[in-house]
Amino acid sequence: MTVIGILSAKGGVGASLVATNLGCDLAGYGQTLLLDLNPGSGADDLLLNLSPQRSWADLLPVVEEISPKHLQLIIAQHPTGLNFMRAPEVWLNDVDWLAAVQLLGFLADENEWLLLDMPTGMPAVTQNVFSTMDIALVVTTADPPALRAAGRLIKSLPPDLRDQSGLVVNQITRRHPANPAEIAGSLGIPLLAALQPDPRAVGYQVSFGNPCVSDQRSSFGRGVVLLAARLRNAVAGRKELGHAPAIKNASIES
């Protein structure tokens, strides 16, 4: 089991697009569950063209006695095989996050991959969720406001999680004045992916719920597939190399 948090310090950088596409690809390699942890504002269900009637918050009152039947009532399955739990309609501060952490522990044991699409900026009420993560993916664009916010977010991570963090630079081309590897170096974490702008495929997913990884013409989709492969290799190598080196040695194509 591996728990991956998809983090962003600023809205609009594409973290939910990374989370949904990463989940769709990893589902082909083992049981994968994606949780949208954005109460009140989550839209992963729209990005996946799913219409679940219940959210993961409906499990919190029964967190001590969850059964397979409970999960069947909550989980929606995407055609790729990805299992998904949508965000509740209540707002962030109305969630019992201690119970949510307990739920995440249970779900981690039940899945090979558990992906957490985290709230933007990591508000204080979600800090306990960090303890459940094995890997943190920090998603950012290459503009100064997003990079400054990403740097502050990385510094706020617990030291052990910071050592297991990787950077995903979204919407960047080779013509950009900053090299993705240099950006990662300035932020102090390894670069795991540099994703190109792809207005056609991304627009189609946003409007119609067709994941970019299902579109062979999508440069964004191909980049996420490569990211998923690096994560799988890192996790497999962890058994021999140790936790931190597995992530830090993951290669990157700039």
Residue pairs with C-beta under 8 A, 6 or more apart in sequence:
1 108
1 109
1 111
1 112
1 113
1 114
2 112
2 113
2 114
2 134
2 135
2 231
2 235
3 104
3 108
3 114
3 115
3 116
3 132
3 133
3 134
3 135
4 22
4 113
4 114
4 115
4 116
4 133
4 134
4 135
4 136
4 137
4 231
5 116
5 118
5 129
5 130
5 133
5 135
5 136
5 137
6 15
6 16
6 18
6 19
6 22
6 115
6 116
6 117
6 118
6 137
6 139
7 15
7 118
7 122
7 136
7 137
7 138
7 139
7 153
8 14
8 15
8 118
8 120
8 121
8 138
8 139
8 140
8 150
8 153
9 120
9 121
9 122
9 138
9 140
9 146
9 149
9 150
9 152
9 153
10 120
10 121
10 140
10 145
10 146
10 149
10 150
11 120
12 141
13 139
13 140
13 141
13 146
13 170
13 171
14 139
14 141
14 170
14 171
14 195
14 202
15 117
15 118
15 120
15 139
16 36
16 38
16 42
16 43
16 44
16 47
16 117
17 47
17 170
17 202
17 205
17 206
17 212
17 220
18 137
18 139
18 168
18 170
18 195
18 224
18 227
19 34
19 36
19 44
19 115
19 117
20 34
20 44
20 47
20 48
20 117
20 205
20 211
21 205
21 211
21 212
21 213
21 220
21 221
21 224
22 115
22 137
22 224
22 227
22 228
22 231
23 32
23 33
23 34
23 78
23 82
23 84
23 113
23 115
24 48
24 78
24 80
24 82
24 211
24 213
24 214
25 80
25 213
25 224
25 225
25 228
26 32
26 82
26 113
26 115
26 228
26 231
26 232
27 78
27 80
27 81
27 82
27 83
27 113
28 80
28 81
29 112
29 113
29 228
29 232
30 111
30 112
30 113
31 83
31 110
31 111
31 112
31 113
32 81
32 82
32 83
32 111
32 112
32 113
32 114
32 115
33 75
33 82
33 83
33 84
33 85
33 107
33 110
33 111
33 113
33 114
33 115
34 44
34 82
34 83
34 84
34 85
34 115
34 117
35 56
35 84
35 85
35 104
35 107
35 114
35 115
35 116
35 117
36 42
36 43
36 44
36 45
36 84
36 85
36 86
36 87
36 117
37 87
37 100
37 116
37 117
37 118
37 119
37 126
37 129
38 44
38 87
38 117
38 118
38 119
38 120
39 57
39 87
39 88
39 89
39 90
39 91
39 92
39 94
39 95
39 119
40 87
40 88
40 89
40 90
40 91
40 92
41 87
42 86
42 87
42 117
44 84
44 86
44 87
44 117
45 51
45 52
45 76
45 84
45 86
45 87
46 206
46 209
47 205
47 206
47 209
47 211
48 78
48 82
48 84
48 209
48 211
49 208
49 209
49 210
50 76
50 78
50 84
50 86
50 209
51 76
52 74
52 75
52 76
52 84
52 85
52 86
54 73
54 74
54 86
55 74
55 85
55 86
55 87
55 88
55 89
56 74
56 85
56 86
56 87
56 88
56 100
56 103
57 88
57 90
57 95
57 100
58 73
58 74
58 88
59 66
59 70
59 71
59 74
59 103
60 95
60 96
60 99
60 100
60 103
62 70
63 99
63 102
63 103
63 106
66 103
66 106
71 110
74 85
75 83
75 84
75 85
76 83
76 84
76 85
76 86
77 83
77 84
78 84
78 211
80 211
80 213
80 214
83 111
88 95
92 119
92 123
92 125
92 126
93 125
95 125
97 125
97 126
97 128
97 129
98 128
100 129
101 128
101 129
101 131
101 132
104 114
104 116
104 129
104 132
105 132
107 114
108 114
108 132
116 129
116 132
116 133
118 126
118 129
119 126
121 149
121 153
122 153
122 156
130 136
130 157
130 158
130 161
131 158
133 161
133 164
134 164
134 235
134 243
135 164
135 165
135 166
135 231
135 234
135 247
136 157
136 161
136 162
136 164
136 165
136 166
137 165
137 166
137 167
137 168
137 192
138 150
138 153
138 154
138 165
138 166
138 167
138 168
138 187
138 189
139 168
139 170
140 146
140 147
140 149
140 150
140 167
140 168
140 169
140 170
141 147
141 169
141 170
141 171
141 172
142 169
142 171
142 172
142 176
142 178
142 180
142 183
147 183
147 186
147 187
150 167
150 187
151 186
151 187
154 162
154 165
154 187
154 188
154 189
157 165
162 188
162 189
163 243
163 244
163 247
164 243
164 244
164 247
165 189
165 247
166 189
166 190
166 191
166 192
166 193
166 247
166 250
167 180
167 183
167 184
167 187
167 189
167 190
167 191
167 192
167 193
168 192
168 193
168 195
168 227
169 180
169 183
169 184
169 191
169 193
169 194
169 195
170 195
171 195
171 196
171 197
172 180
172 194
172 195
172 196
172 197
173 196
173 197
174 254
179 254
180 191
180 194
180 252
180 254
181 191
181 252
181 254
183 191
184 190
184 191
190 247
190 248
190 250
190 252
191 252
191 254
192 227
192 230
192 231
192 247
192 250
192 252
193 223
193 224
193 226
193 227
193 230
193 252
194 223
194 252
194 253
194 254
195 219
195 220
195 223
195 224
195 227
196 219
196 220
196 223
197 219
197 220
198 212
198 218
198 219
198 220
198 221
200 217
200 218
201 212
201 215
201 217
201 218
201 219
201 220
201 221
202 212
202 218
202 220
204 210
204 215
205 211
205 212
211 221
212 218
212 220
212 221
212 224
213 221
213 224
213 225
214 221
215 221
216 222
226 253
230 250
230 251
230 252
231 250
233 250
234 246
234 247
234 249
234 250
235 246
237 245
237 246
237 249
238 246
241 249
